[in-house]
Amino acid sequence: MRMTITGINFNYENGFEQEYTSVDLSFITSGATYSINGPITVSKDEYQASSANNDELKKLIKAKIAEDLQA
């Protein structure tokens, strides 16, 4: 499965004058017989731990999808 991150939106649940509280990661997939497309919401801590490069963000997205499918 190929994944392309198409957008990163910061959520400010406590108002724009405060720090962001979570992040919506938008993405598209290709190369699979099914289609899963974003966005998914991750916590501020999860985003900061993975934001160093796109490969880490893609791993985070895949982990979140797997969590949702197992729920």
PyRosetta script that sets phi, psi and omega in degrees:
from pyrosetta import init, pose_from_sequence

init()
pose = pose_from_sequence("MRMTITGINFNYENGFEQEYTSVDLSFITSGATYSINGPITVSKDEYQASSANNDELKKLIKAKIAEDLQA")
pose.set_psi(1, 132.0)
pose.set_omega(1, 176.7)
pose.set_phi(2, -101.8)
pose.set_psi(2, 139.3)
pose.set_omega(2, -178.1)
pose.set_phi(3, -130.5)
pose.set_psi(3, 137.6)
pose.set_omega(3, 175.4)
pose.set_phi(4, -124.1)
pose.set_psi(4, 125.7)
pose.set_omega(4, 175.6)
pose.set_phi(5, -79.6)
pose.set_psi(5, 124.6)
pose.set_omega(5, -174.8)
pose.set_phi(6, -108.7)
pose.set_psi(6, -10.7)
pose.set_omega(6, 179.8)
pose.set_phi(7, -171.9)
pose.set_psi(7, 149.9)
pose.set_omega(7, 176.0)
pose.set_phi(8, -132.2)
pose.set_psi(8, 116.4)
pose.set_omega(8, -179.5)
pose.set_phi(9, -119.3)
pose.set_psi(9, 129.4)
pose.set_omega(9, 179.6)
pose.set_phi(10, -89.9)
pose.set_psi(10, 134.3)
pose.set_omega(10, 179.5)
pose.set_phi(11, -102.2)
pose.set_psi(11, 134.2)
pose.set_omega(11, -177.8)
pose.set_phi(12, -119.5)
pose.set_psi(12, 78.8)
pose.set_omega(12, -175.6)
pose.set_phi(13, -69.5)
pose.set_psi(13, -18.5)
pose.set_omega(13, 179.8)
pose.set_phi(14, -106.0)
pose.set_psi(14, 15.5)
pose.set_omega(14, -179.7)
pose.set_phi(15, 101.1)
pose.set_psi(15, 154.7)
pose.set_omega(15, -175.8)
pose.set_phi(16, -68.7)
pose.set_psi(16, -17.9)
pose.set_omega(16, 179.5)
pose.set_phi(17, -81.5)
pose.set_psi(17, -7.5)
pose.set_omega(17, 177.6)
pose.set_phi(18, -101.9)
pose.set_psi(18, 171.0)
pose.set_omega(18, 176.3)
pose.set_phi(19, -68.3)
pose.set_psi(19, 156.0)
pose.set_omega(19, 177.6)
pose.set_phi(20, -66.6)
pose.set_psi(20, 152.5)
pose.set_omega(20, -175.5)
pose.set_phi(21, -109.3)
pose.set_psi(21, -26.2)
pose.set_omega(21, 178.0)
pose.set_phi(22, -158.1)
pose.set_psi(22, 174.7)
pose.set_omega(22, -176.1)
pose.set_phi(23, -136.2)
pose.set_psi(23, 134.5)
pose.set_omega(23, 171.8)
pose.set_phi(24, -95.7)
pose.set_psi(24, 123.2)
pose.set_omega(24, 177.7)
pose.set_phi(25, -106.0)
pose.set_psi(25, 115.2)
pose.set_omega(25, 178.2)
pose.set_phi(26, -95.4)
pose.set_psi(26, 144.1)
pose.set_omega(26, -176.8)
pose.set_phi(27, -157.4)
pose.set_psi(27, 163.2)
pose.set_omega(27, 171.1)
pose.set_phi(28, -128.5)
pose.set_psi(28, 153.8)
pose.set_omega(28, 178.8)
pose.set_phi(29, -123.5)
pose.set_psi(29, 157.8)
pose.set_omega(29, 174.7)
pose.set_phi(30, -153.0)
pose.set_psi(30, 164.2)
pose.set_omega(30, 176.7)
pose.set_phi(31, 85.3)
pose.set_psi(31, 13.9)
pose.set_omega(31, 177.6)
pose.set_phi(32, -129.1)
pose.set_psi(32, 163.4)
pose.set_omega(32, -179.5)
pose.set_phi(33, -80.5)
pose.set_psi(33, -5.8)
pose.set_omega(33, 177.5)
pose.set_phi(34, -123.1)
pose.set_psi(34, 165.3)
pose.set_omega(34, -179.2)
pose.set_phi(35, -125.9)
pose.set_psi(35, 122.2)
pose.set_omega(35, 174.5)
pose.set_phi(36, -125.2)
pose.set_psi(36, 120.7)
pose.set_omega(36, -178.6)
pose.set_phi(37, -130.6)
pose.set_psi(37, 151.5)
pose.set_omega(37, -172.7)
pose.set_phi(38, -80.6)
pose.set_psi(38, -173.8)
pose.set_omega(38, 13.6)
pose.set_phi(39, -92.0)
pose.set_psi(39, 163.4)
pose.set_omega(39, 169.1)
pose.set_phi(40, -121.8)
pose.set_psi(40, 153.4)
pose.set_omega(40, -179.6)
pose.set_phi(41, -105.9)
pose.set_psi(41, 132.0)
pose.set_omega(41, 176.5)
pose.set_phi(42, -123.6)
pose.set_psi(42, 158.2)
pose.set_omega(42, -180.0)
pose.set_phi(43, -73.4)
pose.set_psi(43, 163.9)
pose.set_omega(43, 176.8)
pose.set_phi(44, -57.9)
pose.set_psi(44, -44.3)
pose.set_omega(44, -179.3)
pose.set_phi(45, -64.0)
pose.set_psi(45, -42.3)
pose.set_omega(45, 178.5)
pose.set_phi(46, -62.5)
pose.set_psi(46, -42.5)
pose.set_omega(46, 179.9)
pose.set_phi(47, -64.3)
pose.set_psi(47, -47.4)
pose.set_omega(47, -178.3)
pose.set_phi(48, -61.8)
pose.set_psi(48, -35.6)
pose.set_omega(48, -179.9)
pose.set_phi(49, -70.5)
pose.set_psi(49, -23.7)
pose.set_omega(49, -174.7)
pose.set_phi(50, -113.0)
pose.set_psi(50, -3.2)
pose.set_omega(50, -170.4)
pose.set_phi(51, -78.3)
pose.set_psi(51, -0.7)
pose.set_omega(51, -178.0)
pose.set_phi(52, -64.1)
pose.set_psi(52, -32.0)
pose.set_omega(52, 178.0)
pose.set_phi(53, -157.6)
pose.set_psi(53, 161.7)
pose.set_omega(53, -176.6)
pose.set_phi(54, -62.5)
pose.set_psi(54, -33.4)
pose.set_omega(54, 179.8)
pose.set_phi(55, -62.6)
pose.set_psi(55, -39.4)
pose.set_omega(55, 178.5)
pose.set_phi(56, -68.1)
pose.set_psi(56, -39.2)
pose.set_omega(56, 177.3)
pose.set_phi(57, -64.3)
pose.set_psi(57, -39.9)
pose.set_omega(57, 178.3)
pose.set_phi(58, -64.2)
pose.set_psi(58, -39.5)
pose.set_omega(58, 176.5)
pose.set_phi(59, -62.1)
pose.set_psi(59, -40.4)
pose.set_omega(59, 178.9)
pose.set_phi(60, -63.7)
pose.set_psi(60, -44.5)
pose.set_omega(60, 178.6)
pose.set_phi(61, -60.4)
pose.set_psi(61, -46.9)
pose.set_omega(61, -179.8)
pose.set_phi(62, -61.5)
pose.set_psi(62, -39.8)
pose.set_omega(62, 178.4)
pose.set_phi(63, -64.5)
pose.set_psi(63, -40.9)
pose.set_omega(63, 179.4)
pose.set_phi(64, -66.0)
pose.set_psi(64, -40.7)
pose.set_omega(64, 178.0)
pose.set_phi(65, -62.4)
pose.set_psi(65, -45.1)
pose.set_omega(65, 179.3)
pose.set_phi(66, -61.4)
pose.set_psi(66, -40.9)
pose.set_omega(66, 177.5)
pose.set_phi(67, -60.2)
pose.set_psi(67, -46.3)
pose.set_omega(67, -178.8)
pose.set_phi(68, -63.7)
pose.set_psi(68, -38.9)
pose.set_omega(68, -178.9)
pose.set_phi(69, -69.6)
pose.set_psi(69, -29.8)
pose.set_omega(69, -179.7)
pose.set_phi(70, -82.9)
pose.set_psi(70, -14.7)
pose.set_omega(70, -177.6)
pose.set_phi(71, -74.0)
pose.dump_pdb("model.pdb")
